[in-house]
Amino acid sequence: MTKITIAIDGFSSTGKSTVAKQLAKHLGYVYVDTGAMYRAVTFYAMQKKLISTKAFDVASLIKQLPNIRVHFVFNEDVGFAEVYLNDLNVETEIRSLDVSSFVSKVAAISEVRQKLVEQQQKLGAEKGVVMDGRDIGTVVFPDAELKLFMTASAETRAKRRYDELLERGDRVAYEAVLKNVQERDYIDSNREDSPLMKADDAIEIDNSNMSLKEQFDKILHLVNITLTNVK
């Protein structure tokens, strides 16, 4: 049976991970949340006090990269693979607003990107993978058979993220979440190494006014067309 690589890029809180998980489960593909990998490295830097609102010890983080191992372990109870940092499940910890406030700065470090891109390419070497992030279609898998670029207004994305954090029990203000979304957009789009951009052959999906079902059905239709064309 033909398998393809599906690369999903886009801005933060556009639902990339949600639809990627749905597709992977439906197709029986491997799902890789590359954003979670950068969040795990960021969490490591925070735990080691290498990054804060006042300083970022980039040199020390680079030196410690060989000590950082990020991998995924499938959890049958939740139905998807959770993120592990050096054998510790950090799936919940890496989703905090504190981690979100630093992750774009960590992801801008070339040495960090090189380490994680190598891991990502190994995970998708056999195809049959759905991978989401910021540079999957442009850097990690430029030859992916299907590339999607997810977008929505900053306000829409901030509201989604705000509701998600409240549901988790986090005490946050909408204004703080919106500011974080806008700052991440700027850093992700303007970094020197692998900036966030739409690949020339990517299909743009603006899901500002789409339900989760409408989004999934539209993307699954694109997947089926792609599978037909590569046979």
C-alpha positions in Angstrom: 0.0 0.0 0.0 1.4 3.4 -1.0 2.4 5.7 1.9 3.2 9.4 1.7 4.7 12.0 3.9 2.3 14.7 5.1 4.0 18.0 6.2 1.8 20.4 8.1 3.3 23.9 8.9 1.8 27.1 10.1 1.5 29.6 12.9 1.1 28.7 16.6 -2.3 27.6 17.8 -3.7 26.9 14.3 -4.7 23.4 15.3 -1.8 21.7 13.4 -1.3 19.0 16.1 -5.0 18.3 16.4 -5.6 17.6 12.7 -2.2 15.8 12.4 -3.2 13.4 15.2 -6.6 12.8 13.5 -4.9 12.1 10.2 -2.3 9.8 11.6 -4.9 7.8 13.5 -7.2 7.6 10.5 -4.4 6.5 8.1 -2.5 4.4 10.5 0.5 6.7 10.1 3.2 7.8 12.6 2.5 11.2 14.1 5.4 13.5 15.1 4.8 16.8 16.9 8.0 18.7 16.2 6.8 21.7 18.2 6.7 19.4 21.2 10.4 18.5 20.6 11.4 22.2 20.8 9.2 22.7 23.8 11.0 19.8 25.5 14.4 21.4 24.9 13.0 24.7 26.2 11.7 22.9 29.3 15.1 21.4 29.8 16.7 24.9 29.5 14.2 26.3 32.0 14.9 23.5 34.5 18.6 24.1 34.2 18.0 27.8 34.7 19.6 28.6 31.3 16.8 30.8 30.1 14.6 33.3 31.9 12.9 36.7 31.2 16.3 38.3 32.1 18.9 36.2 30.3 19.5 33.3 27.9 22.7 31.3 28.3 22.8 30.0 24.7 26.4 28.8 24.9 25.6 26.5 27.8 22.5 25.1 26.2 24.5 24.3 23.1 27.1 22.5 25.2 24.4 20.4 26.9 22.6 19.4 23.7 24.3 15.9 23.7 22.7 15.3 27.1 19.2 16.0 25.8 17.1 13.1 24.4 13.6 13.7 23.2 11.4 10.8 22.1 7.8 9.8 21.9 6.0 6.9 23.6 2.5 5.9 22.5 0.0 6.0 25.3 -3.0 3.8 24.6 -5.2 5.5 27.2 -5.0 8.9 25.4 -4.6 7.5 21.9 -1.4 9.4 20.9 2.3 9.4 21.6 3.5 11.5 24.5 6.7 13.4 24.7 9.6 12.2 26.9 12.6 14.2 27.9 15.5 11.9 29.1 12.9 9.2 29.9 10.6 11.6 31.8 7.1 12.2 30.6 6.8 15.9 30.1 3.7 16.0 27.9 1.8 18.2 30.4 4.7 20.4 31.6 5.7 21.5 28.1 2.3 22.9 27.2 2.4 25.7 29.8 2.4 29.4 28.9 5.8 29.8 30.5 7.3 27.3 28.1 5.4 29.0 25.2 7.0 32.3 26.1 10.5 30.9 25.5 10.2 28.2 22.9 10.6 30.5 19.9 13.8 31.8 21.2 15.2 28.3 21.8 13.9 27.2 18.4 15.9 30.0 16.7 19.2 28.5 17.8 20.8 26.8 14.8 22.5 24.0 16.8 19.1 23.1 18.4 17.4 23.0 15.0 20.1 20.9 13.5 19.9 18.3 16.3 16.1 18.1 16.1 15.8 18.2 12.3 18.2 15.2 12.1 15.9 13.3 14.5 12.8 14.3 12.6 14.2 13.1 9.3 15.0 9.7 10.8 11.5 9.4 12.2 10.0 10.0 8.7 12.5 8.1 6.6 10.1 5.3 5.8 7.2 7.6 4.9 3.8 6.9 6.3 4.2 9.9 8.6 2.3 13.0 9.5 4.6 15.7 10.9 3.7 19.2 12.0 5.8 22.2 12.9 7.2 25.4 11.4 9.7 24.1 8.7 8.6 20.6 7.8 7.7 21.4 4.2 10.6 23.8 3.6 13.5 22.1 5.5 12.7 18.7 7.1 10.8 17.2 4.2 11.0 19.5 1.2 10.0 16.5 -1.1 6.8 15.6 1.0 4.0 14.5 -1.3 1.5 16.7 0.6 2.3 20.0 2.2 -0.2 22.1 4.2 0.1 25.6 5.7 -2.3 26.3 8.5 -3.3 29.9 9.3 -5.9 31.9 11.2 -6.1 35.3 12.7 -4.0 36.0 15.8 -7.1 36.8 17.8 -8.8 33.5 16.8 -5.7 31.6 17.7 -5.2 33.4 21.0 -8.8 32.6 22.0 -8.3 28.9 21.2 -5.1 28.8 23.2 -6.7 30.7 26.1 -9.7 28.3 26.3 -7.3 25.3 26.2 -5.2 26.7 29.1 -8.3 27.5 31.2 -9.7 24.0 30.6 -6.4 22.6 31.9 -6.7 24.7 35.0 -4.1 27.3 34.2 -4.8 30.8 35.5 -4.0 33.1 32.6 -5.3 36.4 31.0 -6.5 36.5 27.4 -4.3 39.6 26.8 -1.2 37.7 27.9 -2.0 34.8 25.6 -2.6 37.1 22.6 0.7 38.9 23.3 2.5 35.5 23.4 0.9 34.5 20.1 1.9 37.8 18.4 5.5 37.6 19.8 5.9 34.0 18.6 4.6 34.9 15.2 7.2 37.6 14.9 10.2 35.5 16.1 9.2 32.4 14.1 8.8 34.4 10.9 12.0 36.5 11.3 14.6 34.1 12.7 17.6 33.6 10.5 17.6 29.8 10.6 14.6 28.2 8.9 12.1 30.9 9.4 8.4 30.1 9.3 7.2 30.4 5.7 4.8 28.8 3.3 6.4 26.4 0.9 5.8 27.3 -2.7 3.9 24.0 -3.3 2.0 24.0 0.1 -1.8 24.3 0.2 -2.9 27.1 2.6 -5.8 26.3 5.0 -7.3 29.2 6.8 -9.4 27.6 9.5 -10.5 30.7 11.3 -14.2 29.8 10.7 -13.9 26.0 10.3 -15.1 23.4 12.7 -12.8 20.6 13.6 -14.8 18.2 11.4 -14.9 20.6 8.4 -11.1 21.0 8.7 -10.5 17.3 8.9 -12.8 16.4 6.0 -11.2 19.0 3.8 -7.7 17.9 4.6 -8.6 14.2 4.3 -10.0 14.9 0.8 -6.6 16.4 -0.1 -4.8 13.4 1.3 -7.0 11.0 -0.8 -6.3 13.1 -4.0 -2.6 12.9 -3.3 -2.6 9.2 -2.7 -4.4 8.7 -6.0 -1.9 10.8 -7.9 1.2 9.0 -6.5 0.0 5.5 -7.2 
